[in-house]
Amino acid sequence: MITPQDWADARLLWDFQQMGHQPRPCSVAIGLGSHDLGVADVAVGLYRRGLVPLLVFTGATSRTTRARMPRGEAEHYRERALELGVPGGAVLVEPRARNTGENIRFSRELLAEQRVGVSSVLLVSKPYEERRAYATLRKLWPEVDVVCASSRMTLAAYVDSIGDDRLVLDMLVGAVQRLIVYPALGFMVEQEVPVPVASAYERLRERGFTGRLVSA
């Protein structure tokens, strides 16, 4: 059972992960693969606003997405974008990445292969992984400017849209754990985790929301 304290702690993690950037024109939008088709919807919205001329969707499958997206996360995102009216020529698919680092590296390689000049990236992720995505791109592609974007909604609304409370809380805990342990491994730049956020993270871990933790 998820308690009121669990939800309060989860909201602290949720708010911390969001960077608060204002979308602005960029060379390309990169949509990071996940179980959430809302990432594709946000990317399409940015394209429709004329903020980017090109969308890159990146992601293979994971244990969370295998059943929901059997053709691969990036391919399902592409299909969604086409359904919403984006022309096929404005969408590139990177189908191999299985983690955020590979999302960035493989997207960068694909854009170089396509001879697309990139000075700035609109980085589209789930709302609770903006900071993690930002820290990863800053490490692996430091020469470009990065602006983070995601669905603008409350934690409660997001959980309702996904339909799996525990999955979302597990993901929140896993995203903060990576901010703590990955900089020392060279996977992302350091992000200061405020004490209230770190305490909320520890409480949720102790309560068993550990389904997305990595060995550290």
C-alpha positions in Angstrom: 0.0 0.0 0.0 1.3 3.5 -0.9 0.9 5.8 2.1 0.4 9.6 2.2 4.0 9.9 3.3 5.1 7.9 0.2 3.2 10.3 -2.0 4.6 13.4 -0.3 8.1 12.0 -0.8 7.4 11.1 -4.4 6.3 14.7 -5.1 9.6 16.0 -3.7 11.5 13.7 -6.2 9.1 14.6 -9.0 9.6 18.4 -8.5 13.3 18.1 -8.2 13.7 16.2 -11.5 12.0 18.9 -13.5 14.4 21.5 -14.8 11.9 24.3 -15.4 13.4 25.2 -18.8 11.3 27.3 -21.3 11.3 25.6 -24.7 13.0 27.7 -27.4 14.1 27.1 -31.0 16.8 24.3 -31.3 18.5 22.4 -34.0 16.7 19.1 -33.2 14.4 17.5 -30.7 15.5 14.1 -29.3 12.7 12.0 -27.7 14.1 9.5 -25.2 12.4 6.1 -25.4 10.3 4.8 -22.5 7.0 3.3 -21.7 5.3 6.7 -22.1 4.0 7.8 -25.5 3.5 11.3 -24.0 7.2 11.8 -24.8 6.3 11.6 -28.5 3.3 13.9 -28.0 5.5 16.6 -26.4 8.1 16.3 -29.3 5.3 16.6 -31.9 4.0 19.7 -30.1 7.5 21.3 -30.2 7.7 20.5 -33.9 4.2 22.0 -34.6 5.3 25.2 -32.8 8.1 25.6 -35.2 10.8 25.2 -32.5 12.6 22.3 -34.3 12.7 21.2 -37.9 13.6 17.5 -37.0 12.6 14.9 -34.5 14.8 12.0 -33.4 13.2 9.2 -31.5 15.6 6.8 -29.7 15.1 3.5 -27.9 14.9 -0.2 -28.3 12.9 -2.1 -25.7 13.3 -2.9 -22.0 11.5 -5.1 -19.5 9.1 -2.3 -18.9 8.3 -1.7 -22.6 8.6 -5.1 -24.2 4.9 -5.9 -24.0 3.6 -2.3 -24.6 5.9 -1.5 -27.5 6.9 -4.7 -29.2 8.3 -2.9 -32.3 10.6 -0.8 -30.1 10.2 2.4 -28.3 11.5 4.7 -31.0 9.4 3.0 -33.7 6.2 3.4 -31.6 7.1 7.0 -31.1 7.6 7.5 -34.8 4.2 5.9 -35.5 2.6 8.2 -33.0 4.2 11.3 -34.6 3.0 10.2 -38.1 -0.5 9.7 -36.7 -0.4 13.2 -35.4 0.5 14.6 -38.8 4.3 15.0 -38.7 5.8 14.2 -42.2 8.0 11.2 -42.4 10.9 13.2 -43.6 11.0 15.1 -40.3 11.5 12.0 -38.2 14.6 9.9 -37.6 14.6 6.7 -35.7 17.4 5.3 -33.6 16.3 1.8 -32.6 19.2 0.4 -30.6 19.6 2.4 -27.4 18.8 0.6 -24.1 19.7 3.3 -21.6 20.0 7.1 -21.5 23.7 7.2 -22.3 23.1 5.1 -25.4 20.1 7.3 -26.3 22.4 10.3 -26.4 25.4 8.6 -28.0 23.5 6.8 -30.7 21.3 9.8 -31.6 24.5 11.9 -31.9 26.0 9.4 -34.3 22.8 9.1 -36.3 22.6 12.9 -36.7 26.3 13.0 -37.8 25.7 10.2 -40.3 22.7 12.3 -41.7 25.0 15.4 -41.9 22.6 17.3 -39.6 24.4 20.3 -37.9 23.5 20.4 -34.2 24.3 23.3 -32.0 21.3 22.9 -29.6 19.0 20.1 -28.5 15.5 20.1 -27.2 15.7 17.0 -25.0 12.3 15.4 -24.4 11.8 12.9 -21.6 9.3 11.8 -19.0 8.7 14.5 -16.5 10.5 12.8 -13.7 13.7 12.2 -15.7 14.4 15.7 -17.0 17.4 16.2 -14.7 18.8 12.8 -15.3 18.6 13.3 -19.1 20.1 16.7 -18.8 23.1 15.5 -16.7 23.7 12.7 -19.2 23.7 14.9 -22.3 25.9 17.5 -20.6 28.5 14.7 -20.0 28.3 13.0 -23.4 27.7 16.0 -25.7 29.0 19.0 -23.8 29.4 21.3 -26.8 25.7 21.7 -27.5 23.2 23.7 -25.7 20.4 21.7 -24.1 16.8 22.6 -23.2 14.7 20.0 -21.4 11.0 19.4 -22.1 8.3 17.0 -20.9 4.6 16.8 -20.3 3.4 19.5 -18.0 1.3 17.8 -15.4 1.1 17.0 -11.7 2.4 13.7 -10.3 -1.1 12.6 -9.6 -2.2 13.3 -13.2 0.8 11.5 -14.5 0.2 8.4 -12.4 -3.4 8.3 -13.7 -2.2 8.6 -17.3 0.2 5.6 -16.8 -2.1 3.5 -14.7 0.5 2.0 -12.5 1.3 3.7 -9.2 4.1 1.5 -8.2 5.9 1.6 -11.5 6.0 5.4 -11.4 7.3 5.5 -7.8 9.9 2.9 -8.6 11.0 4.9 -11.6 11.3 8.1 -9.5 13.5 6.4 -7.0 15.6 4.9 -9.7 16.1 8.2 -11.5 17.4 9.9 -8.3 19.7 7.0 -7.5 21.3 7.4 -10.9 21.9 11.1 -10.2 23.7 10.1 -7.0 25.8 7.2 -8.3 26.4 7.8 -12.0 28.7 10.8 -11.9 31.4 8.8 -10.2 31.1 6.2 -13.0 31.5 8.9 -15.7 27.9 8.5 -17.0 26.7 12.0 -16.2 27.7 15.4 -14.7 27.2 16.0 -11.0 23.9 17.4 -9.9 23.5 18.5 -6.3 20.7 16.6 -4.5 19.2 18.7 -1.8 18.9 17.2 1.7 15.1 17.0 1.7 15.2 15.2 -1.7 17.9 12.8 -0.5 15.9 12.0 2.6 12.7 11.4 0.6 14.6 9.1 -1.7 16.0 7.1 1.3 12.6 6.7 2.8 11.1 5.4 -0.4 13.9 3.0 -0.8 13.3 1.7 2.7 9.6 1.4 1.9 10.5 -1.0 -0.9 10.3 1.1 -4.0 13.4 -0.5 -5.5 12.2 -2.0 -8.7 14.3 0.3 -10.9 17.5 0.5 -8.8 20.8 -0.4 -10.3 23.6 -2.2 -8.6 26.1 0.3 -7.1 
